[in-house]
Amino acid sequence: MAGGANGAGNHWASAPGFCPPQYVTVIEGESAPTYLCAYDGAVSVQIDGQLWARTWWSLRGGTVTEFTAAAKATLGSWDTRFDDDYAAWLAAQPPAPPPPPDDCQGCGA
């Protein structure tokens, strides 16, 4: 990882802004929701100045790694748990509501 455009750094997780959506828990409160992240922080790795991978870690010892498209293309194979968790979360989301009806019948005709 030598080179000026390569590096790594740790950041504390902060849900919902800096936590993958599949790992965010929302607790509805009386005045506002509380957001929790299943992970405590993430180590981000940059190669040639671009994000390469981010390993989310927990003080309890759990980890999961998010690989970028560039990393996946280079590696050829990787631990897909992050992607699998995201796909399962996405499939569990309620469908988007339909768009409102077009009240402008014949407008512009």
N, C-alpha and C positions, 0 to 999 in steps of 0.2 A: 504494500500500500504506500510505497514511497512516492514522493512527488508533491508539489505544492498544491495541486488541485484534488488531492486525496486526503481523506480524514474521517474522523468519527467523533460523535459527541452524544452525550446523554441528555435527555430532557424528561422532566416529570410529566406524567400523563395528566390531562385535565379534560374531563368529560363535560360537554360533548365535543368541544373544539379540537382537542388533541387526543383522540381516542377513536379507534375504528368503530363504526356504528354497530358492528356485530358484537362488540364487547361492552357496549353502553347499557346500563340499567337505569330506567327512569322510575323514580319514586314520586308519585303525585302527593304534593303537600297542600295544606289549606290555602296558602297564598301563592305558592310557586312550586314547580317540580324541582326535585333534587336529582342530579345526574351523577352516576358512579361509573367508574371504569374498572373492568376486571383486572387491568394491569396498572402497575404503579409508575412505570416510565418506559422509555424506549431509547435504544442506542441506534442512531442513524449513521449509516456509512455512505460516504460520497466517494465516487470514483470519477476522475476527470471533471470534477466540479458538479456532478449530477448525483442525485440520490440513487443509490444502488440497492440498498436493503435497509429495513428497519426491524430490529428485534425488540418486541414488546416483552417486558419482564415484570415479574411480580416479586414482592418481598417474600412470598410464600414459596418461591422457587420455580414457578411456572414461566414458560417462555413460548412465544410463537413468532415466526419471522415472516415479514411482508417483503416479497421480492418485487422489484420493478420489472417492467416489460424488458428493459435492456438486460437486466440480470438474468431473467428467464431465457432470453434468446442466447445469451452467452453460455449459461450453465447447461442448458439442455434438459436437465432434470433437477428437481428441488423438492423440498418438503412442502406439500400442497395444503397443509392444515389451515393456514390463514385464508387461502382461496376457498377451501371447502366450507369453513365456518361462515365466510361472507355469503357464499351461494345459499347455504341453509337459512341464514338470516334474511336474505333477500326474498327467498321463496315463502317465508313466513309472514311477510308484510302484507297488509290488506291492500286490495286493488285500489288504484287511484279513482276518485269519484269521476263520474262522467262530466264532460264540459257542460256549461249552462246552455239551455236551448237558445237558438238564434231567434230573437224576437223581431228581427228586422226582415220580415218576409217581403221580398220584392224590392228591397233597398238597392239603389244603384242600377235598377233594371230600366 
